[in-house]
Amino acid sequence: MHVDWNAEIVDQVESHWRHQLRPRLNGLTDDEYFWQPVPVCWTISRRGTSSAPMSLGDGDFTWDYGDPHEGEPVTTIAWRLAHLTVGLAETNGTHFGGPPARVATFAYAGNAKEALGQLDDAFDQWVEGVRGLGEAGLARPQGATAPPEFADAPMARLILYTSVEIIHHGAEVCLLRDLYLQDKS
């Protein structure tokens, strides 16, 4: 039996997106978006107001960041949505004809509605890019735009890793929404 791996990958992530993750993000409020469940969280901050070791991004809002070897603190829904969005946007820019995107220069959303719009746009372009790869595209090397250690790795590795990120961080966002509702009741 022949298995169309490209179709299987697209079906898995699209099904998760349409039936599980994205419906859970509907109605996200700015209070939820910025809610900090513990005193020190990384988040999206108005430029110049972050207490994180580093603030990355262009525009009025920046993404908190620091040395990963020092451990990452708890992050807000805003931080997690930005992480997903910029990751998708980077792949879109390097492999799927989208505009170049980098963590350090991304224009991060300052509210929930804008963040969801950015995420929707990045996801839609990413899934269309994945759909267009076909079997041959999944097997081709990631190439010179990838970090050197992944240049010879197949595109399938990048696509599967990105799918894991969508599922993993999406679940964290949903949990944070649940905790927010419990905290406010």
N, C-alpha and C positions, 0 to 999 in steps of 0.2 A: 504494500500500500504506500502510495506517495503522500507525504505530509507537506502541506504548504506552511512552512514555519513562519513566514512573514504574516500570513493571514491569522495564524494562531496567536502570535504576539500582539498584533493589532486588536484582535477580538478580546484578548484578556484585558488589556489596559483600557480599551474603550468601554467594555462592559463594566469594569470597576468604576470608571469615571462617571458614566451615565447613570448607573443604577445604585451606586454606593456613595462615592465621595462627593461628586458635585451637588447632588440634591441636599446633602448635609451642610453645604456651605451657603445655601440660599438663606437670605435674611440676615446674614452676618452683620452685626452692628459695629460701629466704631469703638464702643465700649468693650466689646468682646475682642475686637482686633488688637487693641492695645492693652488688654487686661494682663496684669502681672500677678500670677498665682503665688509667688514668693517675693520677698523684698528686693532681691537683685536678679533681674532678668535682662537678657539681651533682647532688643526690640528694634523697631524702626523709630528713629528720633528726628525731631526737627534739627536741622543743621546747627551744630554748635552746642547742643544740649545733652549729648550722650555722655554717659559715665564709663562706657566700655573702653578697653585699651586702644581700640581703633574704630573709626567711623568711615565707612566706605560708601561711595556713590556720588552722583551728580544731582543737582537739583536741591530742593528745599528739605528733603528727607534723606537720612543716611541709615545704613545697615550696620548694626553693632558687630564687631569682630574682635578677635584676639588671638594669641598664640595657642594653637590647638593642643600643644603639649602641656599647657597649664590647666587644661580642662575647660570645657564649655559650661557655662551656667544654664539654668532653665531658660528657655526661649518662649517668646509670646507667639500668638497666632500670626501677628504681623511679620515676625522674623521668619517663621516657618513658610508662610506663603511666599515671601520674598525669596527665600532659598530655593523653593521649587520653581518659581517663575524665572529667576535669573539662570538657573541650571538648564531649563528648557530653552530659554532664549539664547544661551551660549551655543547649545547644540544646533539650534535653528540657524544661527549665524555662521557656524563653521561647516555645517553639512547640508543644510536644507534651504539655502538661498535667502535666509533672513538677514536683517541688518546685524552688523557685529555687536556683540554684547559681552560685557565683562563685569564681574562682581564689583570691581573698584570704580567703575564709571556708569553703572546702571542708574536710571532715574527711578528710585523706589517710591511706591505709592504712599501717600499720607493719609489715606482713609480706606475703609473696607471695600467700598464700591469700586474705587479705582484699582485696588489690589486684585479683586476678583476679575475685573476686566482685563488686567494685564495677564493674569493666570489663564483665563479662557483663551485669549489670543495666542499666548505662547503654546498652550497645550494643543489647540487646533492646528497650528502650523507644524508642531512636532509630530502629531499623529499622521498628518498628511505626508510629511517627509518620510516617516517610517513606512507608511503604506506604499509609497513610491519606490522603496528600496528593492522589493522583490527578493528572491533568493540570492541572486548574484550580488545585490547591494549589501545584504546582510553578511555575506562572506568576504567582501572586500576589506582591505586594511583601513583603519581609521585615518592613517596618513599623517602628513606633516602638521596639520592643525591640532592634532592630539598631543598630550604630554608625551615626551620621548619614550617613556616606558610602555605606552599604549599605541604607538604609531603603527606597529605591525599587527596589533590585535584586530580581530574582525569587528566590523560595525555591530554585529550581533551582541558583542560584549557591552558596548556602550548603550545600546537600546535596552538590553535586559537590566543593566545597572540603573538606568533612568526609570524603568518601570518599577523597580524595587523602591527607588526614592519617592516616586509618586504614591505608592501604596503605603510605605512607611511613614512619611511625613504627613500624608493625608490623614492617616489614622491618628497621629498625634494631634493634629488640628481638631479632629472630631472629639477626641478625649478632652482637650482643653475647653471646647465649647460646652461639653457636658459638665465639667468641673466649674466653669463660670456660672452656669445656671444653678448648680447646687450652692455655690458660694453666695449667690444673690438672692436665694430663696429663704 
